[in-house]
Amino acid sequence: MNEKRKMTAKEKNEARWAYAFVAPTILGLIILNFYPAINTLYQSFCKTGDFGKGNIFVGPANYKTAFADPEIWQSLINTIKYAIIEVPLGVVIALVLAVFLNRKLKGTSVFRTIFFLPMVCAPAAVAMVWKWLYNQQFGLFNNLFHSNIAWISDPKIAWISVGVIGVWSIIGYNMVLFISGLQEIPGDYYEAAEIDGATGIRQFFDITVPLLSPTTFFIVQTRVIGALTIFDLMFMVMDKTNNALPKVQSAVYVFYKYSFDQGNKGYGAAIVMILVIFIMLVTAVMQRAEKKFVFYN
């Protein structure tokens, strides 16, 4: 049996530097990710004490209350409805824009910047602008269409209005990822298709869509998770006195309400854990679908 070779002084020094560079990231993960996750799981089985201290272990009582609470189920339905609007529309529109803006034409860089601008805007500014656009009395949309629609006050359409804001906000991010994926597709495929007489639409569906499927899957998966954890948009657009809030508020919004407005962190933690389990199930289904729908060149 060969004896384990001892590290040289140079190798030990390199190892120490390697640990030094990795340490901040590891500490950040432990402090900002792992510990909060474990603590949230623990608090979900507790009744929060006064001022966040003296938690009392109550077992699955918070989960039983949450599963019997219609507000929790409604918030999950609201979250799913928002994801149904934001994800498909955000992906399709971004893909079409990416195809057009990937061509070598004048002004493409300007249009790319314009479509990406919503990603760098402060959420508070975005909410303020869209609340003005949706305002029932003096909003731009009602003045433009000569209507009196309660865009964010009518429970029947408020969730659609919020979903439109989400689509507008994420198109630029999705578009940049699609452009990156398009630039990885070899031009030889399109040249061969043109020789065979394939039209632009035929090339799009037979070449672009299949070869772009890994990028599409990545965007869909990340955006589904992002949509299911939406909070800031609804928090800033929907006032607490809004009659449509119960039909719009997401699961994370309800978690915030119980944890910070009402101080019931144990119940709020249980809501978050239910959402985490739901997201894990959705992610598992998407991972299974990857083998069937994603084509790796």
C-alpha positions in Angstrom: 0.0 0.0 0.0 1.4 3.4 -1.0 1.7 5.9 1.8 -0.2 9.1 1.5 2.0 11.7 0.0 2.6 14.7 2.2 1.8 18.2 0.8 4.7 20.4 0.0 5.0 23.8 1.6 4.0 25.4 -1.7 0.9 23.2 -2.0 -0.1 24.0 1.7 0.2 27.7 1.0 -2.0 27.3 -2.2 -4.5 25.4 -0.2 -4.7 28.1 2.5 -5.2 30.7 -0.1 -7.9 28.6 -1.7 -9.8 28.2 1.6 -9.4 32.0 2.2 -11.0 32.8 -1.1 -13.8 30.3 -0.7 -14.5 31.1 3.0 -16.5 34.4 2.4 -18.9 32.5 0.1 -19.3 29.6 2.4 -19.9 31.9 5.4 -22.4 33.9 3.3 -24.3 30.7 2.4 -24.4 29.5 6.0 -25.4 32.9 7.5 -27.8 34.1 4.8 -29.2 30.8 3.4 -28.7 27.7 5.4 -29.3 29.1 8.9 -32.5 31.1 7.9 -33.9 28.0 6.1 -33.3 25.7 9.1 -34.6 28.4 11.5 -37.7 28.9 9.4 -38.4 25.1 9.4 -38.1 25.1 13.2 -40.3 28.2 13.7 -43.0 26.6 11.5 -43.5 24.1 14.4 -43.7 26.8 17.1 -46.0 29.4 18.4 -44.2 32.7 18.3 -43.6 34.3 21.7 -43.7 37.9 22.6 -41.1 40.1 20.8 -39.9 37.0 18.8 -38.7 35.2 22.0 -39.9 32.3 24.0 -41.2 30.2 21.2 -43.5 27.4 22.2 -43.2 24.1 20.3 -46.7 23.2 19.0 -45.9 20.5 16.5 -47.9 20.5 13.2 -50.6 22.8 14.6 -49.6 25.7 12.3 -49.7 23.4 9.3 -53.2 22.1 10.3 -54.4 25.7 10.6 -52.8 26.7 7.3 -54.3 23.7 5.4 -57.8 24.6 6.8 -57.5 28.3 6.0 -59.3 29.4 2.8 -57.0 32.4 2.5 -53.9 30.3 2.1 -55.5 28.2 -0.6 -56.7 31.4 -2.3 -53.3 32.9 -2.2 -51.8 29.8 -3.8 -54.4 30.0 -6.5 -53.6 33.7 -7.0 -49.9 32.8 -7.3 -50.5 30.1 -9.9 -52.7 32.4 -11.9 -50.0 35.1 -11.9 -47.4 32.5 -13.0 -49.8 31.4 -15.8 -49.8 34.9 -17.2 -46.2 36.0 -16.6 -44.3 32.9 -17.6 -45.8 32.0 -21.0 -46.3 35.5 -22.2 -42.9 36.7 -20.9 -41.1 33.8 -22.7 -43.0 34.0 -26.0 -42.7 37.8 -26.4 -39.1 37.8 -25.3 -38.3 35.0 -27.8 -39.9 36.9 -30.7 -38.0 40.1 -29.8 -34.7 38.2 -29.4 -35.1 36.7 -32.9 -35.6 40.2 -34.5 -33.0 41.9 -32.4 -30.4 39.2 -33.1 -30.1 40.4 -36.7 -27.4 42.8 -37.9 -29.6 45.8 -38.4 -29.2 49.5 -37.4 -30.4 50.4 -34.0 -30.6 46.9 -32.6 -28.4 47.8 -29.6 -30.7 50.8 -28.9 -33.8 48.6 -28.9 -32.1 46.0 -26.7 -31.3 48.7 -24.2 -34.9 50.0 -24.3 -36.4 46.6 -23.7 -33.9 45.8 -20.9 -34.5 49.1 -19.0 -37.4 47.7 -16.9 -35.0 45.3 -15.3 -32.8 48.1 -13.9 -35.7 50.3 -12.8 -36.5 50.4 -9.1 -39.6 48.3 -8.2 -41.1 51.3 -6.4 -40.8 53.5 -9.5 -42.3 50.7 -11.7 -45.2 50.4 -9.3 -45.8 54.1 -9.1 -45.9 54.5 -12.9 -48.2 51.5 -13.4 -50.6 52.6 -10.6 -50.9 55.9 -12.5 -51.5 54.1 -15.8 -54.2 52.0 -14.1 -55.8 54.8 -12.2 -59.6 54.6 -12.7 -60.2 58.4 -12.6 -57.2 60.0 -14.4 -55.1 57.0 -15.6 -53.7 57.0 -19.1 -55.4 53.7 -20.1 -58.9 54.9 -19.2 -58.3 58.2 -20.9 -56.9 56.6 -24.0 -59.7 54.1 -24.3 -62.4 56.5 -23.0 -63.4 53.9 -20.4 -63.9 53.7 -16.7 -62.3 50.4 -15.9 -61.1 49.6 -12.4 -57.9 47.9 -13.5 -56.5 47.1 -10.1 -59.7 47.5 -8.0 -62.0 45.0 -9.7 -61.3 41.4 -8.4 -62.2 39.9 -11.7 -59.4 41.7 -13.7 -56.9 42.9 -11.0 -54.8 39.8 -11.1 -54.6 40.1 -14.9 -53.5 43.7 -14.6 -50.7 42.8 -12.1 -49.7 39.9 -14.4 -49.3 42.3 -17.3 -46.9 44.4 -15.1 -44.9 41.2 -14.4 -44.6 40.4 -18.1 -43.5 43.9 -18.9 -40.9 43.8 -16.2 -39.3 40.5 -17.2 -39.3 40.7 -21.0 -35.9 42.4 -21.2 -34.2 39.8 -18.9 -35.6 36.9 -20.9 -34.7 38.6 -24.2 -31.1 38.9 -23.3 -30.9 35.2 -22.4 -32.5 34.2 -25.6 -30.2 36.4 -27.7 -27.2 34.7 -25.9 -28.7 31.3 -26.8 -29.4 32.3 -30.4 -25.7 33.4 -30.9 -24.6 29.9 -30.0 -26.6 28.3 -32.8 -24.3 27.6 -35.8 -25.1 29.6 -38.9 -24.5 26.6 -41.1 -27.9 25.2 -40.2 -29.7 28.2 -41.5 -27.6 28.3 -44.7 -28.4 24.7 -45.4 -32.1 25.3 -44.7 -32.1 28.2 -47.2 -30.5 26.1 -49.8 -33.2 23.5 -49.3 -35.8 26.3 -49.7 -37.0 26.5 -46.1 -38.9 29.7 -45.3 -38.0 31.9 -42.3 -41.0 30.6 -40.3 -40.0 27.0 -41.1 -36.4 27.7 -40.0 -37.7 29.2 -36.8 -39.8 26.2 -35.8 -37.4 23.5 -37.2 -34.1 25.0 -36.2 -34.4 27.9 -33.7 -36.9 26.4 -31.4 -35.3 22.9 -31.0 -31.8 24.2 -30.6 -32.9 27.0 -28.3 -34.7 24.5 -26.0 -32.0 24.4 -23.3 -32.1 28.1 -22.9 -35.9 28.1 -23.0 -36.1 25.4 -20.3 -33.7 27.4 -18.1 -35.8 30.6 -18.5 -39.1 28.8 -17.9 -37.8 27.0 -14.8 -36.3 30.1 -13.2 -39.3 32.3 -14.1 -41.7 29.7 -12.7 -39.9 29.8 -9.4 -39.7 33.6 -9.6 -43.4 33.9 -10.3 -44.4 31.6 -7.5 -42.4 33.7 -5.0 -43.6 37.1 -6.3 -44.1 39.7 -3.5 -42.7 43.2 -4.2 -44.9 43.9 -7.2 -48.1 43.0 -5.4 -47.0 44.7 -2.2 -46.4 48.1 -3.9 -49.2 48.0 -6.5 -52.0 46.7 -4.3 -53.0 48.9 -1.3 -54.1 47.1 1.9 -57.5 48.7 1.6 -58.0 47.5 -2.0 -61.1 45.3 -2.3 -59.4 43.2 -4.9 -56.4 42.3 -2.7 -57.8 38.9 -1.5 -58.0 37.8 -5.2 -54.5 39.0 -6.0 -52.3 38.6 -3.0 -49.6 35.9 -3.4 -48.5 33.2 -0.9 -45.4 35.3 0.0 -47.6 38.3 0.5 -49.8 36.4 3.0 -46.6 35.1 4.7 -45.4 38.8 5.1 -48.8 39.8 6.5 -48.8 37.2 9.2 -45.1 37.3 10.0 -44.5 41.0 10.1 -47.9 42.8 10.3 -49.4 40.4 12.8 -46.2 39.1 14.4 -47.2 35.5 14.0 -43.9 34.2 12.7 -44.6 30.6 13.4 -47.7 30.6 11.2 -45.9 32.6 8.6 -43.1 30.1 8.6 -45.6 27.3 8.0 -47.0 29.1 5.0 -43.5 29.5 3.5 -42.7 25.8 4.0 -45.9 24.8 2.3 -44.9 27.1 -0.6 -41.4 25.6 -0.7 -42.8 22.1 -0.9 -45.1 23.1 -3.7 -42.2 24.7 -5.6 -40.1 21.6 -5.1 -42.9 19.5 -6.6 -43.3 21.8 -9.6 -39.5 21.8 -10.1 -39.4 18.0 -10.0 -42.1 17.8 -12.6 -40.2 20.2 -14.9 -37.0 18.2 -14.4 -38.8 15.1 -15.6 -40.2 17.0 -18.6 -36.7 18.2 -19.5 -35.7 14.8 -20.9 -38.7 14.8 -23.2 -38.8 18.4 -24.4 -35.2 19.7 -24.3 -32.9 19.0 -27.2 -29.1 19.2 -26.6 -27.1 19.6 -29.8 
